[in-house]
Amino acid sequence: MAKTLKKLWKEFVNERKVSLCPTSLTSDYNQVTRWISRCPIQDIKKSKEVMNWILNEEPVLSSRRVAMYVKAMYRWSAQEENGYFKRNPLQNFRMPKAPQKDEEIIVIPRNEIDIVLQELKKKRTYRNVDWSRYTEFMLQTAMRTGEVRALRWNDIKNDKILVHSNYTLTHGLKNSTKTNKRRWVPLNKKCTDILNKLPQDNEYIFPWDRVAFQSFFRKKLKPLYRDSIISHLYRPYDCRHTAISHWIESGIPIPQVASWAGNTSEVIFKHYCNVTQDYEIPII
């Protein structure tokens, strides 16, 4: 019987899952499995038709993510040891241009930061973890969620911490940051206090499931947003936006902010310099 798209994907996942963390299999890989299961085109030779079907589905961002995994599957299937194809049938397939969308920058107002942290501290632990410390560390350092998860104790040197890895939901630990640039971030007193309270029984500073963090964060803030106690249903990533904006408010030069945050000065100017605080046009 001819190999179907579902069977090819299953073999691809079975080989990949040896090197994948469990959260990867329960996030993007599960999503792709569902999409492939409902794909009306199951003939693996009709690769371009499969891709066109995926890319015409909604939502657009999900369809592009699924399409990238399917491309990886076909690339794998054409390897000599697998031998399904003599040549990758999608080798020359060009993905349509991604829709242009500016990142939404949400800054947690100063009067709401304590409310958020206190709510996270109400239940001291979830899965034996105090997630308020993870949150506060992001608020102090402007690190991405996955960068905090990937930090090791030996990354600390002279009151600074080296950011050089990223723990992604789809691929687990990656030995590079989102921008592929290493950077040093200074540790202020609040960071030092947080680190002093953490156990050092693991090579990672925050060796916890970041999916649980994001789930817990959202679950705890939902009632506050519903009751209009906070102005947005914040995401953990908004802690990064908040830190960067507060650095700018404090008068730290944009190039230095960009260096600490792992962005370019152009990105900082474009996305953050207009959201730090409200100003009045002076009368001249």
N, C-alpha and C positions, 0 to 999 in steps of 0.2 A: 504494500500500500504506500502511496506517495506521502512524503513527509508534509505535514500541515504546518501552518504558521504557529499554531499553539504548541505543537510538539517541538518545533525548532527552538522556540523561546524557552520552553521548559528545560531543554538540554543546555542551552546557553546559561540559564540561571543556575542550574545544578553545578556547572563547572565554576561559575563565578562565586557562588555563595561560600566557598571554602575561605576566600580572602575578604569576604564582606562582613561588616558588623551586623548584628541582628536588627538594628534600627533601619539599616538600609533596605533590608528585605521586607520590612513591614511598612515602608514608606513608598518610595518611587517604584521599586520593583513590583510591589503589589498593584500599584496603579497601572503600570504597563500590562501586567497580566490581565487585569480586568478589560482594558482597551482591546487587547489582542483577542480575548475571548469573544467579544462582540463584533469584531471586524468581519464584514461579510466576505472578504477576500482571504481565503485560507491557502491558496496555492502559492508556495514560497517562490515560485518562478516569476510571479507577478509582483515583484518587489516595488516597482514604481507606482503601480496601482494601489498597493498597500500604503505607501508613503503619502500619496495624494489623498487617500481616504482619511488618514490620520490628521493631516494638516488642514483638512476642511471641517474638522470637528471643533466643538466648543468645549471649554474655554480655550482661547488661543495659546495662552502660556502653557497650559497643560499639554495641548497637542504638540507644541514644539518640544517639550521635555520628552514626551513619549517617542516622538520621531527620532530624537537623538539616540535613545536607547535601541530603537529598531535598527538604526544605522550601525550601531556598535555590534548588534547581533549579526547582521549580514557581513560585516567585516570579519568577525570571528568565524562565521560559517565558511568563508572562502580560504581560511588558512589551510595549509597543506595537510596537517594532521586531522583536520575535520572533513575536508573534501566534499562538501556539499556543492560547491561551485569552483570552477577552475579560476574564476576571476570574480571579484566582488561586484555584484550587479548594481550596487549603488555607489560605486567608486566615483562616478561623474555626476551624481545627483546633487543638484544645488538647492540648498534650503532657501525658502523665501526670506526676504529681509525681515528681521524682527520688528514688530511694531514699536515705534518710538514713544517712550513714556518716562517722564521724569520721576525719580524716586520721591515718594511723599515723605517730607521731613516733618516729623512731629516731635516737638520739644515738650517735655514734662515741666509745667510751671513750677517754680520754686515752692509755692505753697501747697503743691500736690505731691512733691517727692516724699515728704515724711509720711503722708497718708498712705502712699503706695507701699513704702517700706514697712510701716507698722502693720498693714494688712497682711503682708507676707510673713511677718513675725508672729502673728496671732497663733497660728498652728506652727509651733517651733520647727517641726520637721515634717517632711513628706518623703517617704522611702529613706528615712534616717538621714535626711539632708536638710540643713538650714539654707533654703534657697535665697533668703534675703542677703546673705553674704555674696553669693554669685552676682546678684543684682547690684549691690553696692560697689563691687569691684568693677563692673561694667560702667557704672556712673562715674567712677573716679578715673578710669583709664581710657574710656571710649573704645574699648576693644569690641570686636564682633563676638557674638555668642560662641561660635565655634573656635575662635582664637583663645578665649578664656578656657574653654574645655581642654584645649591642647597644651596648656602651659604646664611646664615641669618645674620642680623645685630647683633643678640645676640651671634654669634659665635666669635666675636672679643673680645679679652681680652689682655691687656698689650702689645699692638703692635704686637700681633700674632692673627692668625685666625685658628679656629678648623675646619678641614676637616673631616666630618663624614658621609656625605650623597652624593648621586649621582642621578642626574636626567637623566634617560635613555630614549632613544627614544621608546623602546618597552614596558616598564613597568612604566613609569613616575617616581615619586619620590621614591627612595629606601633609607631606613635608614641605609645604609652601603656604604662603598666605594667599588671600584672594587676588592680590595684585602681584604676587610672586616677588615681593620685596620684603626683606627682613628689616626690622626696626626696633629701636630701644625706646621704652616708655618709662619715664620716671615714676617711682612709687612714693606717693605722699604719705602723711601720717595715717590717714584713714586706711590706705592700702596695707600699711605695715600692721595696723591693729587687726585687720581682717586676717592677714596671713598668720599672725601670732596665735589666733584662736583656732586655726585649722590643724587637724592631725597630720603628721608627716609620715603616714604609714603606707604611702603610695608614691610612685615617681611623679604622678600628676598632681597638681595642686587642687584641681576640681575634677576628680575622676568619676563624675556622675553622668547619668543619662540626660543629655541636653533636651531630648524630646519630653522627658518628664518635667524638666524645668519650664519649658515653654507651655506645656499643658497646665501645670500648677499655677504659673503666672497668670494665665488667662482666666482660669477658673476662679482665682481669688479676687481678680479685679472686676469681673462681670457684675457682681452685686453693687459695687461702688459706682460703676458707670450707669447701671440701671436706675439707681437712686439719685443720679446727678451729683454725686459727691466728687467725682473726677470728670473732666471734660472730654476725655477720649478713653476708649478701651485700649489701653497701651499694650504694646508688644515689647518683649525684652530688647529688641533692636532699638527701640526708642531711647533706651538708656545711653546708647552710643551717640545718637543725635543730641541728646541733652548735654552730655559731657562736652562735645565739640562746641556747641553753642555757648556754654558757660565759659569755656576757655577764651573764646572770641570776646565775650563780654568783659572778661578780666583784663583785656588788653594784650594778650599774648599774640605776637606777630603771626600773620597768616602762614608764612612758610614753616614756622615752628609747629603750629597747629597741624598743618598738613603732614609734617614729618612724624609727629606722634600718632596721628590717626591712620596713617598709611594711605593717604590720598594725595592728589596733586593740589597745588594752590588754586588752580582753576576750578576744581570740583568744590573746594571749600568756599570760594567766592560765589559760585553759582548757586549752591544749594543751602549754605548755612548763613551767609552774612546778611540775609534779608529776613531771618526768622528769630534772631536773638532777642530783640526787644523792640518796642514801638518808640519811634522818635517823632517829634514835631518839627516841621520845617521852620527854621528860625526866621524872624522878621529882620530884614536888613535895612 
